[in-house]
């Protein structure tokens, strides 16, 4: 069961699973003769191994289309930034060196693809070709944030236990089912504490931001050039707040609203996913060929809602021995709304589910949950919960959720319960949350290009303007993309890509409030 913020998870990571992209791993320790000074360490770059189980498994990364190979290393960072000379943690890195372009190399461009909990070490090479233009002047660099993938991963439950966890009813109808959900959440969270007690207090976004500043120094850059997507925009905003004078050229795409608490974020996502579902239904019924799901948008949505109700009463066969439950189907539908490219899978998945076959919707749900075809899970769920619960101060009770259900259902008949009950995910978490919402005010920072997508389900468009305002006067520069899906740059829209490339490569800041369609 995803937490509300879980639905920020990098769409790129999940689409990599669906498109069977080749993913990468990372290893090797940093070499240092620097005593207690982590900034003096020398990274030992080597060929990347196959990704670890926590990163999702798979094969070592293929070279970029121009033949550039990927290299991996491990940076040592303080486990506790309040004790910089104490115990350390390994941060897994990956890079592709700049290929060379007019004007010469600018430095490193560090990517975070979101989650929180997504492995940058696997995601960047899976989509590296999309950033070939940027690779002409930048080393493309990404990392597994602390608690993720190879960077001392948070571990909670076993693969078999996670199969049971994701089969539970995350949209409970009565108090008995609600109590069962809360109790199951407590057991999951207790397993996280038992298996990962050392790392749990040190996975806050502020910790990851400090890791990025160390990364900047170890990579030899005077400024941090950065490309953050989804949760990566929150991480970038926190970095800019902590280190405003260290910000170089930065782009935030698929922007998290930094002013919202978890409840407001979940409610915004309910509206966002409902809007995406509305757009999907309208698109299906507007085509010249008959929409196989219904004759009108309302009929399409009514049939989906009926499927959800039917599955709540009686699940259908999914991927044996698991069944497609109402929760899994809702999860799969949400996953498919991350990109318009997935709409055809959603159409096919709904068609087959209406005929009693839940395999496609379950594959979509598995992609969201980080489950591979071999039944092994990456640690994206464990890391996501750990980072969110360390960051977010509120702890919601079942009574509070019940009180809010009417508002969530009004925002989205299909996703309202699903997102509302996700708010109990930090019940009895071992580490107190840091704040109601992140502080991203960054006076003195260089301009940051903030890109919002009007059809984004997971990080609704309004968050882009909120981020611009929170960054402060003269920092955030908003660009609007009138499109569908989670994010804008990887939509391949030429207007968006030209604006982003011009800023990152040439330093040309687009005119404020530029609109691309």
Legacy VTK file of the C-alpha trace (Angstrom):
# vtk DataFile Version 3.0
C-alpha trace
ASCII
DATASET POLYDATA
POINTS 517 float
0.000 0.000 0.000
1.638 3.234 -1.058
1.826 6.182 1.241
0.429 9.419 -0.233
3.940 10.598 -1.033
4.625 7.164 -2.540
2.625 8.303 -5.515
5.340 10.856 -6.158
7.564 7.894 -6.973
9.676 8.322 -10.039
7.611 7.383 -13.063
10.898 6.820 -14.837
11.833 4.046 -12.425
8.562 2.226 -12.981
8.555 2.676 -16.728
12.035 1.198 -16.773
10.487 -1.972 -15.362
7.672 -1.970 -17.891
9.925 -1.302 -20.868
12.512 -3.842 -19.713
15.324 -1.303 -19.797
18.783 -2.481 -18.865
19.658 -1.240 -15.411
22.953 -0.668 -13.665
24.555 -1.322 -10.316
27.349 0.304 -8.418
30.137 -0.643 -6.088
33.718 -0.008 -4.989
34.789 2.058 -2.033
36.215 5.541 -2.213
39.915 5.777 -1.584
41.068 8.403 0.857
44.312 9.407 2.459
42.549 12.399 3.968
42.062 11.380 7.578
38.733 12.717 8.776
38.110 15.124 5.887
35.477 13.525 3.607
35.878 16.265 0.990
39.424 15.068 0.238
38.460 11.511 -0.707
39.258 10.210 -4.182
36.563 8.206 -5.950
37.653 4.916 -7.481
35.602 4.771 -10.690
35.230 1.304 -12.221
32.934 -0.569 -14.592
29.465 -0.968 -13.072
28.399 -4.366 -11.783
24.891 -5.695 -12.132
22.441 -3.927 -9.822
21.860 -5.324 -6.367
18.591 -6.831 -5.238
17.761 -3.635 -3.362
18.222 -1.743 -6.643
15.854 -4.104 -8.437
18.254 -6.577 -10.032
18.962 -6.875 -13.750
22.003 -6.518 -15.970
24.920 -4.134 -16.008
24.178 -0.970 -17.986
24.689 -0.815 -21.739
26.758 2.045 -23.147
25.021 5.185 -24.357
24.155 5.317 -28.068
27.442 7.117 -28.816
29.420 4.371 -27.059
30.042 6.213 -23.786
30.296 3.700 -20.964
29.011 3.990 -17.413
31.309 4.052 -14.402
30.459 3.455 -10.749
32.030 4.363 -7.427
31.130 4.749 -3.764
31.484 7.995 -1.826
31.878 7.900 1.935
29.683 10.323 3.873
29.108 10.797 7.605
26.301 8.570 8.823
25.258 11.376 11.165
25.970 14.836 9.782
25.895 16.158 13.360
28.996 13.969 13.937
31.027 14.497 10.754
34.043 12.535 12.011
32.007 9.577 13.270
30.739 6.478 11.470
30.360 6.686 7.699
27.945 5.445 5.081
28.607 4.523 1.458
26.729 6.508 -1.210
26.611 4.655 -4.539
27.330 6.827 -7.616
27.179 6.370 -11.377
28.421 8.612 -14.171
28.893 8.944 -17.914
31.674 11.357 -18.774
30.902 14.359 -20.950
31.194 13.488 -24.621
32.493 16.930 -25.606
30.626 19.782 -27.213
30.947 23.374 -28.225
32.146 25.440 -25.285
33.693 22.476 -23.470
32.838 20.584 -20.298
30.880 22.503 -17.635
31.154 19.958 -14.828
28.824 17.336 -13.384
25.030 17.367 -13.731
23.558 15.465 -10.787
20.146 13.805 -11.220
17.594 12.679 -8.665
14.584 10.940 -10.203
12.305 10.947 -7.196
10.446 8.537 -4.997
11.687 9.133 -2.438
13.356 5.764 -2.640
14.149 5.479 -6.343
17.609 4.266 -7.348
19.394 6.868 -9.454
22.111 4.324 -10.203
19.614 2.171 -12.111
17.361 4.890 -13.521
19.946 7.188 -15.103
21.453 4.591 -17.474
17.979 3.281 -18.344
17.116 6.724 -19.701
20.575 8.121 -20.359
19.892 8.466 -24.073
17.214 11.051 -23.285
19.936 13.308 -21.884
22.436 12.914 -24.728
22.352 16.626 -25.519
23.191 17.482 -21.913
25.947 14.863 -21.930
27.859 16.920 -24.486
28.935 19.386 -21.790
28.209 17.584 -18.518
29.229 14.366 -16.875
25.833 12.771 -16.214
25.836 11.700 -12.560
23.265 10.087 -10.294
23.256 8.231 -7.002
21.349 6.007 -4.638
20.374 8.299 -1.757
21.146 7.017 1.728
18.785 4.193 2.630
18.221 3.355 -1.051
19.630 0.621 -3.286
23.336 0.144 -2.563
23.553 3.067 -0.131
22.957 1.156 3.121
19.423 0.191 2.077
16.548 0.248 4.532
15.258 -3.287 4.984
11.842 -4.099 6.426
10.019 -7.263 5.390
10.923 -10.254 3.246
9.679 -10.747 -0.311
7.064 -13.249 0.876
5.883 -10.847 3.575
5.687 -8.009 1.051
3.471 -10.129 -1.193
1.077 -10.423 1.740
1.485 -6.737 2.596
0.438 -5.645 -0.886
-2.504 -8.050 -0.951
-4.093 -6.369 2.081
-7.160 -4.193 1.788
-5.841 -0.621 1.812
-9.343 0.825 1.324
-11.126 -0.622 4.395
-14.910 -0.379 4.586
-15.572 -0.825 8.302
-13.825 -0.392 11.634
-12.730 -4.021 11.772
-10.958 -3.745 8.421
-9.581 -0.336 9.398
-8.087 -1.715 12.607
-6.594 -4.587 10.637
-4.936 -2.128 8.247
-3.442 -0.067 11.079
-2.189 -3.195 12.849
-0.582 -4.452 9.628
1.088 -1.069 9.178
2.478 -1.284 12.709
3.980 -4.718 11.960
5.630 -3.429 8.790
7.046 -0.419 10.611
8.287 -2.567 13.490
10.133 -4.752 10.963
11.813 -1.644 9.568
13.020 -0.691 13.032
14.222 -4.216 13.790
16.150 -4.628 10.530
17.347 -1.060 9.888
17.612 0.677 13.247
21.056 2.117 12.472
20.044 4.006 9.339
16.474 5.131 10.116
17.373 8.351 11.985
19.663 9.456 9.140
17.590 9.284 5.943
15.947 12.710 6.046
15.979 14.860 2.942
18.297 17.276 4.750
20.806 14.406 5.096
20.594 13.645 1.375
21.039 17.349 0.577
24.234 17.450 2.646
25.405 14.323 0.826
24.889 16.166 -2.467
27.035 19.064 -1.323
29.779 16.637 -0.356
29.314 14.999 -3.769
29.755 18.371 -5.450
33.067 18.884 -3.695
34.354 15.348 -4.255
33.480 15.617 -7.957
35.499 18.826 -8.121
32.681 21.281 -8.884
32.476 24.813 -7.500
28.676 24.825 -8.012
26.048 22.092 -7.953
24.405 21.688 -11.360
21.245 19.696 -10.770
18.245 18.086 -12.478
15.550 17.047 -9.996
12.355 15.213 -10.950
9.306 14.671 -8.710
10.571 14.230 -5.120
13.914 15.286 -6.595
12.492 18.824 -6.760
11.896 18.755 -2.995
15.445 17.504 -2.467
16.726 20.257 -4.756
14.719 22.883 -2.897
16.067 21.725 0.453
19.600 21.809 -0.988
19.057 25.362 -2.243
17.814 26.363 1.213
20.851 24.900 2.959
23.449 25.932 0.372
22.036 28.814 -1.705
25.427 30.143 -2.791
26.470 26.692 -4.026
23.589 26.377 -6.533
24.695 26.416 -10.157
22.273 25.712 -12.994
19.309 23.761 -11.637
16.060 22.430 -13.115
13.059 21.187 -11.129
10.604 19.090 -13.210
7.315 17.557 -11.907
7.355 19.834 -8.910
6.379 18.870 -5.366
4.416 21.594 -3.567
6.726 22.462 -0.644
4.005 24.299 1.291
1.747 21.284 1.878
1.624 18.941 4.840
1.073 15.209 4.104
-2.719 15.506 4.279
-2.813 18.412 1.836
-0.395 16.565 -0.442
-2.546 13.427 -0.437
-5.687 15.443 -1.155
-3.942 17.246 -4.005
-2.896 13.916 -5.454
-6.476 12.646 -5.244
-7.513 15.598 -7.411
-4.505 15.111 -9.678
-5.111 11.437 -10.340
-8.820 12.072 -10.858
-7.945 14.717 -13.455
-5.616 12.272 -15.195
-8.355 9.612 -15.175
-10.802 12.135 -16.619
-8.301 12.938 -19.377
-7.703 9.250 -20.085
-11.446 8.570 -20.409
-11.956 11.596 -22.657
-9.027 10.566 -24.850
-10.278 6.999 -25.235
-13.781 8.045 -26.273
-12.558 10.789 -28.626
-10.717 8.464 -30.993
-12.074 7.611 -34.425
-12.239 3.931 -33.508
-14.632 2.821 -30.788
-13.299 3.011 -27.242
-13.418 -0.572 -25.891
-14.135 0.719 -22.388
-17.288 2.736 -23.032
-19.044 5.181 -25.329
-18.666 8.283 -23.153
-16.078 9.438 -20.588
-18.637 8.983 -17.803
-19.370 5.435 -18.899
-15.651 4.620 -18.939
-15.225 5.936 -15.389
-18.413 4.255 -14.166
-17.187 0.890 -15.420
-13.818 1.380 -13.712
-15.565 2.283 -10.455
-17.766 -0.805 -10.774
-14.674 -2.961 -11.316
-13.189 -1.539 -8.133
-16.369 -2.375 -6.193
-16.554 -5.865 -7.677
-12.932 -6.622 -6.810
-13.518 -5.457 -3.239
-16.109 -8.213 -2.954
-14.346 -10.864 -5.003
-10.787 -10.586 -6.392
-9.961 -12.181 -9.742
-6.885 -14.193 -10.787
-3.812 -12.027 -11.210
-0.260 -13.372 -11.382
-0.528 -16.810 -9.727
-0.797 -17.464 -6.893
-1.706 -13.825 -6.203
-5.083 -12.336 -6.955
-5.964 -8.914 -8.302
-7.613 -7.133 -5.391
-9.340 -3.768 -5.463
-6.220 -2.227 -3.922
-3.867 -3.774 -6.480
-6.124 -2.698 -9.336
-6.284 0.869 -8.025
-2.517 0.867 -7.611
-2.080 -0.379 -11.191
-4.468 2.235 -12.570
-2.539 4.963 -10.734
0.749 3.662 -12.136
-0.575 3.782 -15.695
-1.618 7.426 -15.297
1.987 8.527 -14.775
2.537 8.681 -18.527
0.317 8.943 -21.562
2.524 6.227 -23.050
0.985 3.843 -20.493
-2.626 4.569 -21.440
-2.674 1.737 -23.953
-1.602 -0.670 -21.188
-4.378 0.658 -18.988
-6.947 0.142 -21.738
-5.776 -3.411 -22.321
-5.532 -4.114 -18.597
-9.081 -2.949 -17.966
-10.429 -4.932 -20.947
-8.865 -8.140 -19.698
-9.897 -7.463 -16.097
-13.516 -7.098 -17.200
-13.102 -10.602 -18.647
-11.722 -11.957 -15.368
-7.988 -11.719 -16.130
-6.082 -9.415 -13.764
-2.527 -10.021 -14.971
-1.876 -6.706 -16.745
-3.203 -4.528 -13.943
-1.165 -6.584 -11.489
1.990 -6.086 -13.571
1.351 -2.352 -13.436
0.842 -2.548 -9.690
4.041 -4.571 -9.295
5.951 -1.916 -11.200
4.743 0.701 -8.727
5.749 -1.506 -5.786
9.193 -2.446 -7.106
8.417 -6.145 -7.580
10.290 -7.983 -10.324
8.984 -10.895 -12.355
11.115 -13.200 -10.205
9.151 -12.195 -7.115
11.991 -10.145 -5.673
11.348 -6.619 -4.467
13.676 -3.671 -4.635
13.798 -1.648 -1.436
11.828 1.291 -2.905
8.844 0.731 -0.586
10.973 0.408 2.557
13.071 3.446 1.626
10.026 5.477 0.652
8.309 4.926 3.986
11.523 5.530 5.929
12.338 8.827 4.214
8.789 10.140 4.299
8.279 9.245 7.954
11.618 10.788 8.925
10.722 13.974 7.036
7.040 14.401 7.890
6.040 15.378 11.426
2.286 14.545 11.374
1.155 11.103 12.542
-2.436 10.431 11.470
-4.870 8.177 13.294
-7.737 6.117 11.920
-10.189 8.557 13.489
-8.574 11.470 11.640
-8.727 9.592 8.347
-12.402 8.721 8.837
-13.128 12.404 9.449
-11.433 13.362 6.190
-12.903 10.629 3.981
-15.825 12.714 2.619
-13.419 15.390 1.381
-11.143 12.819 -0.248
-14.066 11.026 -1.891
-15.334 14.327 -3.275
-11.893 14.965 -4.743
-11.784 11.509 -6.346
-14.403 8.765 -6.158
-11.826 6.224 -7.359
-8.646 7.255 -5.542
-10.022 9.077 -2.479
-10.131 6.187 0.009
-6.869 4.799 -1.338
-4.962 8.024 -0.692
-6.714 8.933 2.537
-5.878 5.633 4.229
-2.296 5.931 3.053
-1.911 8.664 5.652
-1.628 6.076 8.453
1.650 4.753 7.026
3.813 6.378 9.731
1.872 4.855 12.638
4.287 4.136 15.511
7.305 4.949 13.329
10.548 4.658 15.282
11.895 8.114 14.354
10.056 11.423 14.865
9.271 13.425 11.755
11.249 16.594 11.151
8.628 19.126 10.009
5.154 19.686 8.610
6.674 20.552 5.242
10.161 21.269 3.857
11.830 24.682 3.949
13.017 25.635 0.462
13.515 29.387 0.843
16.792 30.145 -0.935
17.699 33.839 -0.957
20.971 34.344 -2.785
20.602 31.279 -5.006
21.194 31.343 -8.742
18.019 31.075 -10.878
16.246 27.703 -10.718
14.061 26.660 -13.664
10.784 25.236 -12.299
8.760 23.210 -14.836
5.103 22.365 -14.159
2.862 20.079 -16.230
-0.849 20.965 -16.284
-1.837 17.275 -16.537
0.523 15.870 -13.925
-1.343 13.440 -11.620
1.298 12.862 -8.948
2.668 16.377 -8.509
-0.219 18.630 -9.540
0.585 21.696 -11.625
-0.211 24.184 -8.866
2.863 23.000 -6.979
5.188 24.631 -9.498
3.997 28.133 -8.673
4.071 27.323 -4.959
7.710 26.224 -5.339
8.588 29.426 -7.229
7.044 31.563 -4.492
8.685 29.550 -1.697
12.150 29.732 -3.256
11.921 33.496 -3.035
12.117 36.571 -5.211
14.484 36.277 -8.133
15.190 32.556 -7.692
12.408 30.429 -9.203
11.580 30.863 -12.905
8.362 29.073 -13.898
7.813 27.270 -17.199
4.427 25.663 -17.953
3.929 22.578 -20.110
0.350 21.927 -21.234
0.577 18.152 -21.380
-0.196 14.834 -19.748
1.747 12.583 -17.425
4.292 12.985 -14.671
6.958 15.475 -15.706
7.683 17.461 -18.840
11.241 17.058 -20.141
10.839 13.354 -20.885
7.590 13.988 -22.746
9.938 14.845 -25.655
8.166 18.198 -26.081
10.597 20.270 -28.161
9.659 23.563 -26.522
10.328 22.231 -23.027
13.544 20.485 -23.994
14.862 23.524 -25.865
14.240 25.783 -22.862
15.832 23.361 -20.389
18.809 22.638 -22.643
19.424 26.321 -23.319
19.553 27.041 -19.605
21.703 24.080 -18.600
24.096 24.308 -21.556
24.309 28.038 -22.213
22.960 29.665 -19.066
20.065 31.251 -20.951
17.223 31.739 -18.473
13.847 31.495 -20.245
11.364 34.298 -19.900
9.291 33.878 -16.737
5.906 32.213 -17.265
6.876 30.694 -20.610
4.200 28.270 -21.829
4.873 25.160 -23.955
2.176 22.987 -25.483
LINES 1 518
517 0 1 2 3 4 5 6 7 8 9 10 11 12 13 14 15 16 17 18 19 20 21 22 23 24 25 26 27 28 29 30 31 32 33 34 35 36 37 38 39 40 41 42 43 44 45 46 47 48 49 50 51 52 53 54 55 56 57 58 59 60 61 62 63 64 65 66 67 68 69 70 71 72 73 74 75 76 77 78 79 80 81 82 83 84 85 86 87 88 89 90 91 92 93 94 95 96 97 98 99 100 101 102 103 104 105 106 107 108 109 110 111 112 113 114 115 116 117 118 119 120 121 122 123 124 125 126 127 128 129 130 131 132 133 134 135 136 137 138 139 140 141 142 143 144 145 146 147 148 149 150 151 152 153 154 155 156 157 158 159 160 161 162 163 164 165 166 167 168 169 170 171 172 173 174 175 176 177 178 179 180 181 182 183 184 185 186 187 188 189 190 191 192 193 194 195 196 197 198 199 200 201 202 203 204 205 206 207 208 209 210 211 212 213 214 215 216 217 218 219 220 221 222 223 224 225 226 227 228 229 230 231 232 233 234 235 236 237 238 239 240 241 242 243 244 245 246 247 248 249 250 251 252 253 254 255 256 257 258 259 260 261 262 263 264 265 266 267 268 269 270 271 272 273 274 275 276 277 278 279 280 281 282 283 284 285 286 287 288 289 290 291 292 293 294 295 296 297 298 299 300 301 302 303 304 305 306 307 308 309 310 311 312 313 314 315 316 317 318 319 320 321 322 323 324 325 326 327 328 329 330 331 332 333 334 335 336 337 338 339 340 341 342 343 344 345 346 347 348 349 350 351 352 353 354 355 356 357 358 359 360 361 362 363 364 365 366 367 368 369 370 371 372 373 374 375 376 377 378 379 380 381 382 383 384 385 386 387 388 389 390 391 392 393 394 395 396 397 398 399 400 401 402 403 404 405 406 407 408 409 410 411 412 413 414 415 416 417 418 419 420 421 422 423 424 425 426 427 428 429 430 431 432 433 434 435 436 437 438 439 440 441 442 443 444 445 446 447 448 449 450 451 452 453 454 455 456 457 458 459 460 461 462 463 464 465 466 467 468 469 470 471 472 473 474 475 476 477 478 479 480 481 482 483 484 485 486 487 488 489 490 491 492 493 494 495 496 497 498 499 500 501 502 503 504 505 506 507 508 509 510 511 512 513 514 515 516
